[in-house]
Amino acid sequence: MGTIIQDQQLDALFTALSDRTRRDIVARLSTGEATVKELAKPYAMSMQAVSQHIRVLERSGLISQGRHRQTRPCRLEPAALEAGLSWIEESRRTWSDRMDRLETHLAHVQDREDQ
């Protein structure tokens, strides 16, 4: 059951990061909190469109929104990024090990052919 939940979280994370605007928002929030209005400023899109991007990022766990007086500042949630990085690193190690074994096997085959 835990694997299914983890897979769903990774799916949501990578889906959220598949869009350039959302990656830009995550990058902006890595420097500190910002309101939706501040996040929308560099884009030629409606506040509603930016809010939709924010909702996708929230559902993935990458960001959260607080409440400060009449604003709802967004903040980055690094734990979600850590989960993605862990998965990427585990995959990298797996493929690196496989490539090392293939290289060893091919060297062994080449040695036999050279004899």
N, C-alpha and C positions, 0 to 999 in steps of 0.2 A: 504494500500500500504506500509506503514512504517513497518508493521509487516512482510511482505514478505521480504523486504530488510534486516531487522534485522535477520530473520531466515536464509537468505542466508549468512550473515556475520558470524553467529554462526556456520553454516555448514562448512564454509571455515576455521574458527578458529579451530574447533574440528578435522576436517580432517587434517589440518596442524600439529596439536599436536598429532595425532594418530601414528606418526612415531618417533621412538626413536632418530634417527639422528637429526631430526628437533627439538625435545625437547632439545637435547644436545646443538644445535646451539642457541636456545633461552636462555638456561641457561648460555652459554658462553657470549652472548651479554648482559646479565643482569649485567655483570661486566664492560662493556664498549664496545666501537666500535671495530670492527675488519674487516679486509679485507677478501675477499673470500679465498685467499691463506692461511691466518692465521686460518680461520675456517676449511679449508680442512686438515690442518696438522695432526690432530689425526686420520684421517680415511684412510683406505686402499681402496680408491675409486678415480676415476678420478675427475679432476677439473670440468668436464662437469656434472658429477653426483651431486657433491656438489652444482654447480650452479643451477641445477634443484630443489634441496631442497630449495635453497635461493628463487627461483621464487615462489614456493608454499607458503613460508612464507611471501613473499611480497604481493602476491594476497590475502592472509588472512588478511593483514594489521598488522601482528605481527612485521614485520621489514621494514625498508626502507633503501635505498642506497643513499648516498650522492656522492659528487665528491670533491676530494681533490687532486690537482695536477693530477697525472696519476693513482691514486687509486680511488676505489669506496667503501669507508668504509660502512659497514652495521651497523645499530643501531636498538636497540629494540624500539618498539612503545608501551609503556605501556597501552595506551587507549584501544587497542584491547584486551589485557588481562583483563582489567577492565570490558569490556562488557561480557566476558565469566564468570568472577567471579560474576558479578551481576546476570546472569542467573542461575548459580549454587546456589547462596545464595537464590534466589527467590524460586527455586525448593526445596531446603532444608527446607525452612520455610513452604512451602505448605505441604510437606510430614510430617514434624514434627507436624503440626496442625492436619493433618488427623490421624496420629498415636495417638495423644493426645485424639482426639474425639473417636477413636476406643477403647482406654484404658478406657475412662470414660463410654462408652456404655457397655463394657464387665464387668466392675465393677458393673454397675447398674444391668445387667442381673444376675450376680453372687449373688448380694444381694437379688434379688427376689427369686432365687433358694434356698438360705439359710433360707428364712423365712418359 
